[in-house]
Amino acid sequence: MEELTRLLNTIEDSYFDFVSAMVHYAQKSQTRLELLTTYIRENPDVKSADVIKFVSDQADFADDAAYMRVC
């Protein structure tokens, strides 16, 4: 998680709520953590919107969204 947090904070247009949301998403499973970390490592010029889109396009993203609607 430390590497992901560091990578997120080095994104050019990074901001606190973005980093917090991505870390929260990645904490749910090792697979999420690995996919997101790899995506950012392989795309060094990525912007926060690109990362948000990547996460939003993941098949399990709706699981969290559905949970949020119920709570």
N, C-alpha and C positions, 0 to 999 in steps of 0.2 A: 504494500500500500504506500510505503514511503516513496518508492520510485514513481508510482503513478501521480502522487501529489506533487512531486518535484516537476515531473513532465507537464502537468496541468498548469502549474504556476509559471512555467517558462514560455507558455503560449503567448504570443505577442499581445493579444487583446483579452487576456485572462482577467477574471474578476472573482471576488470572494464567493458569491452565490453560485457561480458556474463551477468552481473547484469543489465546493461543498456538495452540490448536486451530483457531480460525476463520481466523487468518492463514495457518496451514499449509494449510488447505483452499483458501483463495483464491489462494495462490501457484501452484497447479497450472495455472491458465489465466486469461486476461484476462476471459473470460465469467463465470467464478465471481466474480472480483473485482468486476466491474461489478454483477452481480446482487445480491451480498451488500451492497455499499455502497449501492446504490439502495434495497434493502429497509429497511435501518436508517435511511437519510435520510427515507424516506417514512413511517416508523413511529417517531416520536421517543420514544414512551413504551414501547417494546419492552423486554422483560426477556430475560435470557440464555437462559432456557428457550424463549422464542419464536424466538430466532435459531437455537438448536440444532435445533428442530423444522423451521424453514425449510430449513436446510442438509440435514437428514436426509431431507427430502421431495424433494430434487433428484434428477433421474434419474441423474446421474453419481455420486451419493454412494456407491452400491454398488460402484463401481469401486475406490474407496479401501478400503472395507471388505473386499473380496475380496483386495486386495493385502495387507492386514494379516493376514488369516488364513493366507496362504501363507508369509509371512516369519516 
